[in-house]
């Protein structure tokens, strides 16, 4: 990666990450376009499950979009504190609680 940056400083690098930790390593190297291997397929699978359970397609799309937005923000927040274990756990717990509130509120509004 260093060699690429040295010779092609304006090159946009797209990278696939195995998991969150690998994504953080890529972010450390200045990669901005990162796709986690199983994230999209997991969202699609959950969408199928929600649809099968009777949730309307528009609501499934809204839930998945909310979750994805939340996850992108959580990645940024976790990245900022990734070297501080206590803060990382705290940020993660807060994010989980926020997501539960948002999804509960959305569910109540859709009724």
C-alpha positions as CSV (number, residue, x, y, z in Angstrom):
1,X,0.0,0.0,0.0
2,X,2.8,2.4,0.9
3,X,4.4,1.9,-2.6
4,X,1.1,2.6,-4.3
5,X,0.7,5.8,-2.3
6,X,4.3,6.8,-3.0
7,X,4.0,6.4,-6.8
8,X,0.3,7.2,-7.2
9,X,-0.7,9.7,-4.4
10,X,-4.1,10.5,-6.0
11,X,-5.1,6.8,-6.7
12,X,-8.5,5.8,-5.3
13,X,-8.0,2.5,-3.6
14,X,-11.0,0.1,-3.2
15,X,-10.4,-2.7,-0.8
16,X,-12.2,-5.7,0.6
17,X,-11.9,-6.2,4.4
18,X,-12.4,-9.6,6.1
19,X,-13.8,-8.0,9.2
20,X,-14.0,-4.8,11.2
21,X,-10.4,-5.1,12.5
22,X,-9.1,-5.5,9.0
23,X,-11.2,-2.5,7.9
24,X,-9.5,-0.5,10.6
25,X,-6.1,-1.6,9.4
26,X,-7.0,-0.4,5.9
27,X,-8.4,2.9,7.2
28,X,-5.0,3.3,9.0
29,X,-3.4,3.1,5.6
30,X,-5.7,5.8,4.1
31,X,-8.1,3.5,2.3
32,X,-11.5,5.2,2.1
33,X,-13.5,2.8,-0.1
34,X,-13.8,-0.4,2.0
35,X,-16.3,-3.2,1.6
36,X,-16.6,-5.8,4.4
37,X,-16.9,-9.3,2.9
38,X,-20.1,-10.4,4.5
39,X,-21.9,-7.2,5.3
40,X,-24.0,-6.9,2.2
41,X,-24.9,-10.5,2.1
42,X,-25.9,-10.4,5.8
43,X,-28.2,-7.4,5.1
44,X,-29.8,-9.2,2.2
45,X,-30.3,-12.3,4.3
46,X,-31.9,-10.3,7.1
47,X,-34.1,-8.6,4.5
48,X,-35.3,-12.0,3.3
49,X,-36.0,-13.1,6.9
50,X,-38.0,-10.0,7.7
51,X,-40.0,-10.3,4.5
52,X,-40.7,-14.0,5.3
53,X,-42.0,-12.9,8.7
54,X,-44.5,-10.6,7.0
55,X,-42.8,-7.2,7.1
56,X,-43.8,-5.0,4.2
57,X,-41.0,-4.5,1.6
58,X,-40.9,-0.7,2.2
59,X,-40.5,-1.2,5.9
60,X,-37.7,-3.8,5.3
61,X,-35.9,-1.4,3.1
62,X,-36.2,1.3,5.7
63,X,-35.0,-0.9,8.5
64,X,-32.0,-2.1,6.5
65,X,-31.1,1.4,5.4
66,X,-31.3,2.6,9.1
67,X,-29.1,-0.3,10.2
68,X,-26.5,0.4,7.4
69,X,-26.4,4.1,8.3
70,X,-26.0,3.2,11.9
71,X,-23.2,0.7,11.2
72,X,-21.3,3.2,9.0
73,X,-21.4,5.8,11.8
74,X,-20.4,3.1,14.4
75,X,-17.4,2.2,12.3
76,X,-16.2,5.8,12.3
77,X,-16.8,6.1,16.0
78,X,-15.1,2.9,16.8
79,X,-12.2,3.7,14.5
80,X,-11.5,6.9,16.5
81,X,-11.2,5.0,19.8
82,X,-9.8,1.7,18.5
83,X,-6.7,1.8,20.6
84,X,-8.5,2.4,23.9
85,X,-10.2,-0.8,24.8
86,X,-12.5,0.7,27.5
87,X,-13.7,3.5,25.1
88,X,-14.1,1.0,22.3
89,X,-16.4,-1.1,24.5
90,X,-18.3,2.0,25.7
91,X,-18.8,3.3,22.2
92,X,-20.0,-0.1,21.0
93,X,-22.5,-0.4,23.9
94,X,-23.8,3.1,23.3
95,X,-24.2,2.4,19.6
96,X,-26.1,-0.8,20.3
97,X,-28.5,1.0,22.7
98,X,-29.0,3.8,20.1
99,X,-29.8,1.3,17.4
100,X,-32.3,-0.5,19.5
101,X,-34.0,2.8,20.3
102,X,-34.1,3.9,16.6
103,X,-35.5,0.6,15.4
104,X,-38.1,0.5,18.2
105,X,-39.2,4.0,17.4
106,X,-39.4,3.2,13.7
107,X,-41.5,0.1,14.5
108,X,-43.9,2.1,16.6
109,X,-44.2,4.8,14.0
110,X,-45.0,2.2,11.3
111,X,-48.0,0.8,13.2
